Amino acid sequence: MFSIKVSITAAFVIVLLAVSACDRRTNDGPPTVASSSTSPSLFPNWPPEANEFRFHWSAAPGIDLDNGPAVALRAYVESYRLVGLTGGDTSVVYPGFGRATPDNAGEATKHGQLFQLQYVRPKTRAEAEKNGWTYVARQIYGYQPTHLLSLVPQGDGYRATVCLGLYSVFTSTDDPNKYLSTNTESASGPLRYADGVEIWRVELTDHDPRVGDAPGSPAVAQRGPLPGPTDDVFGRWFITGSSSGLWGLVGEAEDVDPAEVRQQCGEAMPDDVGARIAMSTGLHDSPPPHGDPIPGWPGKAQ
């Protein structure tokens, strides 16, 4: 179904070197392409552009995706990605996202600044367009395998490592019969990630006073048929840091995806590396089928 075509070019090397010094999600959106007009949203708290797209979560043994901190983490990651996929439309975040996240600290350029506070919230469309980028509406298709590789105690909260499969998230193009993976900027361009996988590190706590008067965490397991939650599922959880690039102080930072973590994330994907490269490369006659959301969200407000 998919043709394999890989070219590691000098331009790709330059891109990798450039993004290694900053949060890679600053250019998180799919390529700017035309599309058919969007339909009304079919689900609560779900953008109409994503009617034919779903998140597919999995987790390392011992991690409960349906309860506790993983629920807030799922809501955070999904909200962030939906903003990127809709070209910086911050209205698509799930209820409670604003309360559960701090303001962005902006570019970390001086000693003492932390990379993980640069873009705890996604860039807005207005911020992206300041750099000359122009948003053109497009539909989103396929599925995003999202694997919670680790969720370990860290201070008074948790540190999570999350693997995101960008290769199987597709967009419409100016040709109504062709589709493009979000793991590339154009049909003939280099891949954003050679293996199709982006890696995030996220820290969160339920002891941060900035959450204010927050509701409690959901009383029932967060699993069901809907692609997005019907109401606020963040509870008192608060995101204290997030990055898909560097982590730590300027001048002392570490990369969040060392070789061993990248290998583990690749092995956790439901598609092997050959399939991931094939899906990432060139134009396709059809997008991957999205299937059901996994684990999805309950069908009624809780």
Backbone torsions as a table, in degrees:
resi	resn	phi	psi	omega
1	MET	NA	-38.3	-177.3
2	PHE	-114.9	139.3	176.3
3	SER	-91.2	144.4	-179.1
4	ILE	-99.0	125.9	-179.2
5	LYS	-149.7	106.1	-175.2
6	VAL	-122.4	132.4	176.6
7	SER	-140.9	110.7	177.5
8	ILE	-87.4	102.6	-173.9
9	THR	-101.1	167.1	176.8
10	ALA	-62.3	-34.5	179.3
11	ALA	-62.7	-39.8	179.5
12	PHE	-63.6	-40.6	178.0
13	VAL	-61.2	-42.1	178.9
14	ILE	-61.7	-42.2	178.7
15	VAL	-61.4	-44.9	-179.8
16	LEU	-61.7	-40.1	178.8
17	LEU	-65.7	-38.1	-178.3
18	ALA	-67.4	-44.4	-175.4
19	VAL	-75.9	-15.1	-179.1
20	SER	-67.6	-13.8	-178.8
21	ALA	-100.6	5.9	-177.4
22	CYS	-152.3	174.1	177.3
23	ASP	-69.3	123.1	-173.9
24	ARG	-71.8	-12.3	-179.4
25	ARG	-81.6	2.0	177.7
26	THR	-66.2	-18.1	174.0
27	ASN	-123.2	52.3	-167.7
28	ASP	-81.4	-19.4	-173.7
29	GLY	-73.6	161.6	176.5
30	PRO	-71.5	168.5	-179.6
31	PRO	-60.5	153.0	-179.5
32	THR	-80.1	104.9	-178.1
33	VAL	-137.2	157.9	179.3
34	ALA	-77.6	162.5	176.1
35	SER	-156.5	171.9	172.1
36	SER	-69.8	157.6	-179.1
37	SER	-63.7	147.8	-176.6
38	THR	-77.5	152.9	177.3
39	SER	-91.8	166.7	174.5
40	PRO	-61.3	152.8	179.0
41	SER	-64.3	138.9	-179.5
42	LEU	-94.6	-8.6	-173.2
43	PHE	-139.9	152.7	176.4
44	PRO	-66.1	142.4	176.8
45	ASN	53.9	41.6	-177.8
46	TRP	-142.5	124.3	-175.9
47	PRO	-69.1	142.1	-179.3
48	PRO	-61.8	-27.7	177.8
49	GLU	-61.2	-22.3	-175.2
50	ALA	-105.9	17.8	-179.8
51	ASN	-55.4	-30.0	-177.9
52	GLU	-107.6	31.5	-178.8
53	PHE	-134.8	146.1	179.1
54	ARG	-143.1	151.7	170.7
55	PHE	-91.4	135.8	175.9
56	HIS	-119.9	106.9	-177.9
57	TRP	-96.1	149.4	168.5
58	SER	-143.3	170.9	-177.8
59	ALA	-152.2	156.2	175.0
60	ALA	-63.7	154.9	179.5
61	PRO	-53.5	137.8	177.5
62	GLY	92.6	-8.1	179.2
63	ILE	-97.6	126.8	-179.7
64	ASP	-93.7	110.4	-179.9
65	LEU	-77.5	-16.7	-170.7
66	ASP	-94.2	-12.4	-175.0
67	ASN	-143.9	162.9	173.1
68	GLY	71.1	-152.8	-173.3
69	PRO	-62.2	-27.7	-179.0
70	ALA	-64.5	-27.3	178.4
71	VAL	-66.1	-48.8	177.7
72	ALA	-62.9	-37.4	178.7
73	LEU	-64.7	-44.1	176.0
74	ARG	-57.9	-46.6	-178.5
75	ALA	-63.4	-37.3	179.0
76	TYR	-66.9	-51.4	-177.4
77	VAL	-62.9	-44.7	-179.6
78	GLU	-63.8	-43.2	178.0
79	SER	-59.8	-46.9	-177.9
80	TYR	-60.7	-45.7	-178.9
81	ARG	-66.4	-39.1	179.6
82	LEU	-63.4	-37.4	175.9
83	VAL	-61.9	-45.6	178.7
84	GLY	-62.3	-41.7	-177.2
85	LEU	-71.6	-20.7	177.3
86	THR	-103.6	21.7	173.7
87	GLY	69.4	35.7	176.9
88	GLY	86.8	20.5	177.4
89	ASP	-80.6	96.4	-175.1
90	THR	-74.5	-5.0	177.7
91	SER	-74.5	-11.2	-175.7
92	VAL	-88.5	-0.9	178.8
93	VAL	-65.7	155.3	-179.4
94	TYR	-72.9	155.4	178.2
95	PRO	-54.8	134.4	179.1
96	GLY	94.4	-8.6	-176.8
97	PHE	-59.6	-43.1	-178.6
98	GLY	-63.0	-39.5	179.3
99	ARG	-70.2	-30.7	-173.9
100	ALA	-89.2	4.8	-178.2
101	THR	-136.4	146.5	176.0
102	PRO	-84.6	167.3	171.9
103	ASP	-63.7	149.4	175.1
104	ASN	-65.0	143.0	177.7
105	ALA	-87.0	-11.7	-178.3
106	GLY	85.1	179.5	-175.2
107	GLU	-56.7	131.3	177.5
108	ALA	-88.3	106.7	-176.4
109	THR	-126.5	-14.2	-175.2
110	LYS	-114.3	152.8	177.7
111	HIS	-56.7	135.1	-179.8
112	GLY	97.5	-12.8	177.6
113	GLN	-88.1	149.5	-176.3
114	LEU	-105.4	130.8	179.6
115	PHE	-64.2	-33.8	-174.5
116	GLN	-73.8	-4.0	176.9
117	LEU	-104.9	-0.1	-178.1
118	GLN	-60.6	-54.0	-175.1
119	TYR	-135.7	65.0	173.6
120	VAL	-66.5	-32.0	169.8
121	ARG	-103.5	149.7	-178.3
122	PRO	-70.2	155.4	174.6
123	LYS	-63.0	143.4	176.7
124	THR	-82.9	165.8	177.6
125	ARG	-62.0	-39.1	179.7
126	ALA	-62.1	-40.5	178.0
127	GLU	-64.2	-41.6	-179.8
128	ALA	-66.5	-38.6	-176.6
129	GLU	-74.0	-16.0	174.3
130	LYS	-62.8	-25.7	-179.4
131	ASN	-91.5	12.2	176.1
132	GLY	93.0	-0.8	178.5
133	TRP	-79.6	140.6	180.0
134	THR	-121.4	129.9	-179.2
135	TYR	-84.2	133.9	171.4
136	VAL	-124.6	127.2	-175.7
137	ALA	-58.4	139.2	177.4
138	ARG	-152.6	156.7	177.9
139	GLN	-87.0	150.8	178.3
140	ILE	-111.5	136.8	-176.3
141	TYR	-132.5	169.0	173.1
142	GLY	87.8	-153.2	-176.1
143	TYR	-141.8	155.3	174.9
144	GLN	-118.1	104.8	171.7
145	PRO	-63.8	126.8	-176.8
146	THR	-132.4	111.3	-173.2
147	HIS	-110.6	124.6	175.5
148	LEU	-85.0	96.5	-173.4
149	LEU	-71.7	-37.6	179.3
150	SER	-154.6	149.8	175.6
151	LEU	-145.3	95.8	-170.3
152	VAL	-118.9	146.9	176.8
153	PRO	-57.4	137.9	-179.2
154	GLN	-147.4	104.1	-176.6
155	GLY	63.3	-125.8	179.1
156	ASP	-98.9	21.9	179.0
157	GLY	-150.5	-139.4	-176.5
158	TYR	-138.5	153.2	169.8
159	ARG	-114.7	127.9	-178.6
160	ALA	-115.6	143.9	168.6
161	THR	-115.6	124.2	-174.0
162	VAL	-122.4	133.4	179.3
163	CYS	-105.8	124.4	-176.5
164	LEU	-116.2	120.9	177.4
165	GLY	-85.4	101.8	-179.5
166	LEU	-81.0	-20.7	-170.9
167	TYR	-61.2	-32.1	-174.1
168	SER	-101.0	11.0	172.7
169	VAL	-96.8	116.4	-174.2
170	PHE	-113.2	155.7	172.5
171	THR	-123.1	158.4	170.4
172	SER	-72.5	164.4	179.0
173	THR	-128.8	-174.8	179.2
174	ASP	-72.1	-13.1	170.0
175	ASP	-96.6	115.8	-174.5
176	PRO	-63.6	-10.2	-178.9
177	ASN	-107.9	11.7	-178.8
178	LYS	-129.6	149.8	-176.8
179	TYR	-134.7	154.7	-173.4
180	LEU	-133.9	138.8	177.0
181	SER	-73.6	146.7	175.9
182	THR	-75.1	-2.5	176.8
183	ASN	-83.9	8.5	174.5
184	THR	-144.3	155.3	-179.9
185	GLU	-86.1	-23.3	-179.9
186	SER	-157.5	166.1	-176.6
187	ALA	-60.9	-30.3	-177.8
188	SER	-106.9	4.0	-175.7
189	GLY	-87.3	170.8	177.6
190	PRO	-70.9	162.4	177.4
191	LEU	-78.2	145.5	176.1
192	ARG	-67.8	-43.2	176.0
193	TYR	-128.8	126.1	-173.8
194	ALA	-58.7	-29.2	179.7
195	ASP	-105.1	5.1	176.4
196	GLY	79.8	8.2	-172.7
197	VAL	-121.9	130.6	172.7
198	GLU	-104.0	146.4	-176.9
199	ILE	-121.5	130.2	177.7
200	TRP	-116.6	147.9	165.7
201	ARG	-115.8	132.9	-179.2
202	VAL	-135.4	136.4	172.7
203	GLU	-116.9	142.8	-179.7
204	LEU	-147.7	157.0	-179.5
205	THR	-144.9	156.0	172.2
206	ASP	-110.2	23.5	179.7
207	HIS	-120.9	16.8	-177.9
208	ASP	-89.0	127.0	-177.4
209	PRO	-67.6	-14.3	-177.0
210	ARG	-71.2	-11.8	179.8
211	VAL	-71.2	-19.4	177.8
212	GLY	66.4	-141.4	-177.2
213	ASP	-87.7	82.0	-175.0
214	ALA	-96.3	150.8	174.1
215	PRO	-71.3	166.6	176.8
216	GLY	-74.2	167.9	177.0
217	SER	-67.0	156.4	-179.7
218	PRO	-54.2	141.3	-176.0
219	ALA	-83.4	-15.6	-178.6
220	VAL	-121.5	160.6	179.3
221	ALA	-58.9	135.8	-177.3
222	GLN	-92.5	81.6	179.5
223	ARG	-148.0	135.1	-179.6
224	GLY	174.6	-167.0	-171.0
225	PRO	-84.7	-13.3	-174.1
226	LEU	-87.1	147.8	177.9
227	PRO	-74.9	-23.1	179.0
228	GLY	-133.9	158.9	-179.7
229	PRO	-72.7	151.0	179.9
230	THR	-82.1	-20.1	179.7
231	ASP	-149.7	-168.1	-174.7
232	ASP	-71.2	120.6	179.6
233	VAL	-114.8	5.2	-176.6
234	PHE	-75.3	-26.5	-177.0
235	GLY	57.9	-136.9	179.9
236	ARG	-94.7	8.8	179.8
237	TRP	-71.8	140.7	-176.2
238	PHE	-135.3	131.6	179.9
239	ILE	-81.6	120.9	-176.8
240	THR	-103.7	-7.2	177.2
241	GLY	-175.0	147.3	-179.4
242	SER	-159.4	135.2	178.3
243	SER	-161.2	147.5	170.3
244	SER	-115.1	17.6	178.8
245	GLY	-130.8	-98.8	-178.6
246	LEU	-101.7	154.6	-179.4
247	TRP	-135.7	128.2	178.4
248	GLY	117.6	-168.3	-176.6
249	LEU	-76.5	148.7	173.4
250	VAL	-56.3	129.3	-178.7
251	GLY	90.1	-12.4	-178.7
252	GLU	-133.6	13.2	-170.3
253	ALA	-78.5	158.7	174.8
254	GLU	-117.5	155.1	175.7
255	ASP	-79.1	140.8	-178.2
256	VAL	-80.7	-7.3	-179.3
257	ASP	-128.9	68.8	172.8
258	PRO	-62.2	167.1	-172.1
259	ALA	-55.9	-40.2	-176.6
260	GLU	-68.9	-35.7	177.2
261	VAL	-68.9	-42.8	178.5
262	ARG	-60.7	-40.3	178.2
263	GLN	-63.6	-43.5	179.5
264	GLN	-63.5	-39.8	178.9
265	CYS	-65.4	-42.6	178.2
266	GLY	-60.5	-41.5	-180.0
267	GLU	-68.0	-23.5	-179.4
268	ALA	-83.5	-11.8	-179.4
269	MET	-72.0	148.5	179.7
270	PRO	-76.0	-11.9	-179.4
271	ASP	-116.6	138.6	-179.2
272	ASP	-73.1	170.5	-172.2
273	VAL	-62.6	-34.9	177.7
274	GLY	-62.4	-43.8	177.9
275	ALA	-66.4	-37.9	-179.9
276	ARG	-64.9	-41.6	178.5
277	ILE	-67.0	-41.5	179.9
278	ALA	-61.6	-44.4	179.0
279	MET	-66.8	-32.2	-177.9
280	SER	-74.3	-19.7	-166.1
281	THR	-103.0	129.9	171.4
282	GLY	72.3	-172.3	177.2
283	LEU	-90.9	151.6	-177.9
284	HIS	-130.1	150.0	-177.9
285	ASP	-74.6	-21.8	179.3
286	SER	-153.4	152.3	176.9
287	PRO	-83.2	163.3	175.2
288	PRO	-64.0	144.3	175.4
289	PRO	-63.3	138.5	-173.3
290	HIS	-82.0	-25.2	-178.6
291	GLY	64.8	-166.0	179.0
292	ASP	-86.1	154.5	173.1
293	PRO	-66.1	143.0	-179.5
294	ILE	-129.9	119.8	-4.6
295	PRO	-79.6	-2.1	-177.5
296	GLY	73.4	-176.7	-176.9
297	TRP	-126.3	151.1	-176.8
298	PRO	-55.5	148.4	-176.2
299	GLY	-78.8	-9.4	177.7
300	LYS	-129.4	149.4	176.6
301	ALA	-59.3	137.4	-178.1
302	GLN	-113.1	NA	NA
